[in-house]
Amino acid sequence: METVLITGGAGFIGRFVADELLARGNKVRVLDSLIEQVHGDVERPPLLNDEVELIRGDVRNGDVVTKALAGVDSVIHLAAEVGVGQSMYEVERYTSTNDVGTAVLFEKLIDQPVRRVVTASSMSIYGEGLYRDADGALVQDAERKGLRDGLSNWEPVDTQGRPLAPVATPEWKQPNLASIYALNKYVQERTTHIMAAPYGIEGVCLRLFNVYGPGQALSNPYTGVLAIFASRLLNGQQPMIFEDGEQRRDFVHVSDVARAFADALVLPQAVGGTFNIGSGHDRSVTEVATELARAMGKNDITPEIVGKARIGDIRHCFCDTSLAQDKLGFAATQDFTQGLAELAEWVAQQTAVDKVATMRAELEKRGLVA
Ligand SMILES: NC(=O)c1ccc[n+]([C@@H]2O[C@H](COP(=O)([O-])OP(=O)(O)OC[C@H]3O[C@@H](n4cnc5c(N)ncnc54)[C@H](O)[C@@H]3O)[C@@H](O)[C@H]2O)c1
């Protein structure tokens, strides 16, 4: 049994991680500034387990971090501003919380070292996922030339203009940082590995794919595609899908992710590693929007296909789970249809302010939708 500090632990993933750690007999402390975009105006998120000790404070504030680290055995670092599109204009805000916040945490860890730190990274660091060309060779640096040239040809092609086929992306694929958020997540990852070992701390990073589940902020239009779709459907609006909806992703249930964090915190073979965490299944965005509408009993609402791309978005990226499977014994167990049904049930009890039109206007006025 340990005392675990979860930064950003009052958020969507953090609350599930807290439940999982408590269920395994740990004590949990959370450091979270409860940002308005995610939490609205609350003193304590209602879904945060009552047994969690909550310190409301900013991860960039050294004194607060020092206090939060007192008596702590290990850390799960989740505190972040989360949103690819928004990071492309709120550059300072994202870089400050994500990069500087991580720097402050590790600087404070020099004087108050812990056994292990597990940091949440993201599939966004890959940029485009891995592809295979017509000759069967793997391609790491796929580019969306059609998009660059202002054409609506969404699919990446090879140097000769031939189409590429997406394949599951493993950890060895080189990062291709296409947004400030991706850059931030890579900085968090590298900071963890650079700072942990020299100070006798065990560092681990988990690259999460698209996490979904009950409790994801429904009124935050900048992150969580399934929550955004759910919020639209709840308000009788069409889910808004950029491009043509055929882009493929891996949707992993938050309970599987919580298990992955709890395991990564204790397994000896995790130390020094960076692991993809996904379901191992890829789905198109239109497919998930349609399935969600069905789960919510809103079959009559079909998605709106915007036919434009957001700058920084990638075409296909889905998870090769073999490393996490082989080294950590990790396999996602939550069935997608069942997960959606459970999400639909939770959403039905919520009210959500639909801010998707505002988000689109924010991006369009800055030329971030093409
Ligand atoms: N949700 C996903 O699909 C996904 C995918 C990949 C990676 N991640 C990563 O997982 C982590 C958790 O994401 P989430 O989906 O739970 O997001 P979330 O927004 O629900 O949680 C983030 C939490 O961090 C807190 N926070 C923000 N700025 C802070 C600051 N300066 N100081 C202290 N706390 C602060 C927020 O109040 C929030 O509670 C993040 O690091 C995110 O980048 C999430």
The ligand as a Gaussian input file, in Angstrom:
#p B3LYP/6-31G(d) Opt

LIG

0 1
 N       -8.703000      11.769000     -22.809000
 C       -7.912000      11.285000     -23.757000
 O       -8.388000      10.730000     -24.775000
 C       -6.416000      11.387000     -23.635000
 C       -5.633000      10.832000     -24.654000
 C       -4.242000      10.934000     -24.552000
 C       -3.666000      11.518000     -23.442000
 N       -4.457000      12.042000     -22.460000
 C       -3.794000      12.666000     -21.304000
 O       -4.344000      12.144000     -20.106000
 C       -4.329000      13.135000     -19.093000
 C       -5.710000      13.274000     -18.462000
 O       -6.633000      13.645000     -19.477000
 P       -8.202000      13.738000     -19.232000
 O       -8.870000      13.255000     -20.462000
 O       -8.541000      13.154000     -17.933000
 O       -8.380000      15.318000     -19.219000
 P       -9.128000      16.239000     -18.162000
 O       -9.117000      17.612000     -18.752000
 O      -10.429000      15.649000     -17.755000
 O       -8.152000      16.181000     -16.906000
 C       -7.037000      17.020000     -16.781000
 C       -7.057000      17.603000     -15.383000
 O       -5.922000      18.462000     -15.219000
 C       -6.341000      19.581000     -14.476000
 N       -5.430000      20.693000     -14.733000
 C       -5.327000      21.452000     -15.852000
 N       -4.405000      22.395000     -15.708000
 C       -3.879000      22.226000     -14.456000
 C       -2.884000      22.902000     -13.721000
 N       -2.207000      23.940000     -14.249000
 N       -2.601000      22.469000     -12.478000
 C       -3.283000      21.424000     -11.927000
 N       -4.245000      20.758000     -12.580000
 C       -4.544000      21.151000     -13.838000
 C       -7.746000      19.853000     -14.931000
 O       -8.495000      20.622000     -13.984000
 C       -8.302000      18.457000     -15.111000
 O       -8.960000      18.005000     -13.948000
 C       -3.795000      14.401000     -19.739000
 O       -2.414000      14.487000     -19.467000
 C       -4.004000      14.155000     -21.225000
 O       -3.065000      14.869000     -22.008000
 C       -5.826000      11.999000     -22.529000

